Amino acid sequence: MDSYSFDYEIFFAGKDDPRDGGILIGQDQVPVYFEFETEYVNPSSTRTTILSNQQPVALLDWNMGGTNLGVAIIGGTQMLMEHLVMPGTYPGARRFQSGNGGFYEWRRCYDDPQSYELFHAYAHNTMPIAVFRKFAQETPSPLGPLLGKLEYGFADAPFLLEVILTLSLNRWLDLQ
């Protein structure tokens, strides 16, 4: 995997589950803290709540066994989760349209398929704007074991939430 330099980083701690028990902590222009909590009500009803500073900022209502992944609610906007993981411009890439109007896509790293790079979807031969690296082994820390790190070069809280949600969806889909 190429080495890139970014201004900000968020560490992933907690459980190694893209939907449940994850804690994300870091610093950009302000402290960043997210938690993923999933409630399994019954086999067909599952809800992931994404919290920032203990306040819900997004929901993923999973449609287990249905014809689509379910519904995402980000802020006051509701959309099908499929719109967050549409086919990208590169083989295996998954694209989403941000609330900022831009199209972005996550691409798995060939040399480390548990790691991902985020690009502007229609800009070719560009550098990634974010990189998620899954650690080969858990790294001890005061938060508990660290599982990975998201590095990024933008300071935009709503976009960061979209980036984290779409990364979580991509990781979960690739584990299935």
CORBELCOR-V823156 format. One record per backbone hydrogen bond with DSSP energy under -1.0 kcal/mol. CO is the residue of the C=O (numbers start at 0). NH is the residue of the N-H. E is the energy in kcal/mol with one decimal. If there is no record, write none. Layout:
co:CO nh:NH e:E
co:CO nh:NH e:E
This chain:
co:7 nh:151 e:-2.1
co:8 nh:26 e:-1.3
co:9 nh:149 e:-3.0
co:10 nh:24 e:-2.2
co:11 nh:146 e:-3.6
co:11 nh:147 e:-1.1
co:12 nh:22 e:-2.3
co:14 nh:16 e:-1.6
co:20 nh:14 e:-1.9
co:21 nh:35 e:-2.2
co:22 nh:12 e:-3.3
co:23 nh:33 e:-2.6
co:24 nh:10 e:-3.1
co:25 nh:31 e:-2.7
co:29 nh:27 e:-2.5
co:31 nh:25 e:-2.5
co:33 nh:23 e:-2.9
co:34 nh:50 e:-2.7
co:35 nh:20 e:-2.3
co:36 nh:48 e:-3.3
co:38 nh:46 e:-2.0
co:41 nh:44 e:-1.9
co:44 nh:40 e:-1.8
co:44 nh:41 e:-1.4
co:45 nh:61 e:-2.4
co:46 nh:38 e:-2.8
co:47 nh:59 e:-2.7
co:48 nh:36 e:-2.4
co:49 nh:56 e:-3.2
co:49 nh:57 e:-1.3
co:50 nh:34 e:-2.0
co:51 nh:54 e:-1.5
co:54 nh:51 e:-2.8
co:56 nh:74 e:-1.6
co:57 nh:49 e:-2.9
co:58 nh:72 e:-2.9
co:59 nh:47 e:-2.7
co:60 nh:70 e:-2.2
co:62 nh:65 e:-1.5
co:68 nh:62 e:-3.1
co:69 nh:80 e:-2.5
co:70 nh:60 e:-3.1
co:71 nh:78 e:-2.4
co:72 nh:58 e:-2.4
co:73 nh:76 e:-2.3
co:76 nh:73 e:-2.7
co:78 nh:71 e:-3.4
co:79 nh:82 e:-1.6
co:80 nh:83 e:-2.2
co:81 nh:84 e:-1.1
co:85 nh:94 e:-3.8
co:89 nh:92 e:-2.2
co:92 nh:87 e:-2.5
co:93 nh:105 e:-2.7
co:94 nh:85 e:-2.2
co:95 nh:103 e:-2.6
co:97 nh:100 e:-2.0
co:101 nh:97 e:-3.0
co:102 nh:120 e:-2.5
co:103 nh:95 e:-2.7
co:104 nh:118 e:-2.5
co:105 nh:93 e:-2.1
co:106 nh:116 e:-2.6
co:111 nh:114 e:-2.6
co:114 nh:108 e:-2.5
co:115 nh:131 e:-3.0
co:116 nh:106 e:-2.8
co:117 nh:128 e:-3.1
co:117 nh:129 e:-1.1
co:118 nh:104 e:-2.5
co:128 nh:152 e:-1.6
co:129 nh:117 e:-3.0
co:130 nh:150 e:-3.0
co:131 nh:115 e:-2.1
co:132 nh:148 e:-2.2
co:138 nh:145 e:-3.3
co:140 nh:143 e:-1.6
co:145 nh:138 e:-2.1
co:146 nh:134 e:-2.3
co:147 nh:11 e:-2.6
co:148 nh:132 e:-2.9
co:149 nh:9 e:-2.7
co:150 nh:130 e:-2.6
co:151 nh:7 e:-2.4
co:155 nh:159 e:-2.8
co:156 nh:160 e:-2.1
co:157 nh:161 e:-1.7
co:158 nh:162 e:-2.7
co:159 nh:163 e:-2.6
co:160 nh:164 e:-2.6
co:161 nh:165 e:-2.7
co:162 nh:166 e:-2.2
co:163 nh:167 e:-2.3
co:164 nh:168 e:-2.5
co:165 nh:169 e:-2.5
co:166 nh:170 e:-2.7
co:167 nh:171 e:-2.5
co:168 nh:172 e:-2.8
co:169 nh:173 e:-2.3
